[in-house]
Amino acid sequence: MQSIANHIALLTGMKVRPVLAEMGIFINNFVYDSLVMESPLDIVKINRTTQLIDDGLDEVVDEFLDTDIKFTMSMKATTHWGNKDTEVDLKEAA
């Protein structure tokens, strides 16, 4: 299952990367099934990024899997990577 999640996340990142780059948001790393991005502290761009990833994920699942299962990604933002004290769950904050 981990391998499937890895591939879905990778394909989603590849799909949204060009649009994110135009917004000044860059995927810096890919760890297992996580996209690590750097973004300006701009709530409009962060919200747009969340929507792009959700939409990209839906497109990837529709294109490559024959399933009615809804896939989701958790999305978090922080001002200091790896510091849980500054972490915000973007789906709860929206």
C-alpha positions as CSV (number, residue, x, y, z in Angstrom):
1,M,0.0,0.0,0.0
2,Q,2.9,2.4,0.8
3,S,4.2,2.0,-2.8
4,I,0.8,3.0,-4.2
5,A,0.6,6.1,-2.0
6,N,4.1,7.0,-3.0
7,H,3.3,6.8,-6.7
8,I,0.0,8.7,-6.3
9,A,1.8,11.5,-4.4
10,L,4.6,11.6,-6.9
11,L,2.3,11.9,-9.9
12,T,0.2,14.5,-8.1
13,G,3.4,16.6,-7.5
14,M,4.4,16.2,-11.1
15,K,1.0,17.4,-12.2
16,V,0.8,20.5,-10.1
17,R,4.5,21.5,-10.2
18,P,4.3,23.9,-13.2
19,V,1.3,25.9,-11.8
20,L,3.0,26.0,-8.3
21,A,6.2,27.3,-9.9
22,E,4.3,30.1,-11.6
23,M,3.0,31.1,-8.1
24,G,6.5,31.1,-6.6
25,I,5.9,27.8,-4.7
26,F,8.5,25.1,-5.2
27,I,8.5,21.4,-4.3
28,N,11.8,21.0,-2.5
29,N,11.7,17.4,-1.5
30,F,9.6,14.2,-1.9
31,V,9.7,11.8,1.1
32,Y,7.8,8.5,0.7
33,D,4.3,9.9,0.2
34,S,4.9,13.5,1.2
35,L,5.5,16.6,-0.9
36,V,7.7,19.2,0.9
37,M,7.2,22.7,-0.5
38,E,8.5,26.2,0.2
39,S,6.0,29.0,-0.1
40,P,5.7,32.6,0.7
41,L,3.7,33.4,3.8
42,D,0.7,34.3,1.7
43,I,-2.6,32.8,2.8
44,V,-4.2,33.2,-0.7
45,K,-1.3,31.3,-2.3
46,I,-1.4,28.6,0.4
47,N,-5.1,28.1,0.0
48,R,-4.7,28.0,-3.8
49,T,-1.9,25.4,-3.3
50,T,-4.2,23.3,-1.1
51,Q,-6.9,23.4,-3.8
52,L,-4.5,22.6,-6.6
53,I,-3.2,19.5,-4.8
54,D,-6.7,18.3,-4.0
55,D,-7.7,18.7,-7.6
56,G,-4.5,17.1,-8.9
57,L,-4.9,14.2,-6.6
58,D,-8.4,13.6,-7.9
59,E,-7.2,13.7,-11.5
60,V,-4.3,11.3,-10.8
61,V,-6.7,8.8,-9.1
62,D,-9.2,9.1,-11.9
63,E,-6.5,8.6,-14.6
64,F,-4.7,5.6,-13.1
65,L,-7.0,3.8,-10.7
66,D,-10.4,2.2,-11.4
67,T,-11.9,2.9,-8.0
68,D,-14.7,4.8,-6.2
69,I,-12.5,5.2,-3.2
70,K,-11.9,8.9,-2.3
71,F,-8.2,9.6,-1.8
72,T,-7.1,12.6,0.4
73,M,-3.8,14.1,1.5
74,S,-3.2,15.8,4.8
75,M,-1.7,19.2,4.4
76,K,0.3,21.1,7.0
77,A,2.2,24.4,7.0
78,T,4.9,25.6,9.4
79,T,7.2,28.5,9.6
80,H,10.0,26.1,10.8
81,W,10.2,22.8,9.0
82,G,9.9,19.9,11.4
83,N,8.8,22.1,14.3
84,K,5.4,20.8,15.5
85,D,4.9,23.9,17.7
86,T,4.5,26.1,14.5
87,E,2.5,23.5,12.5
88,V,-1.0,24.3,11.1
89,D,-3.3,21.8,9.6
90,L,-4.4,23.6,6.4
91,K,-7.6,21.6,5.9
92,E,-8.8,22.5,9.4
93,A,-7.7,26.1,9.1
94,A,-9.6,26.6,5.8
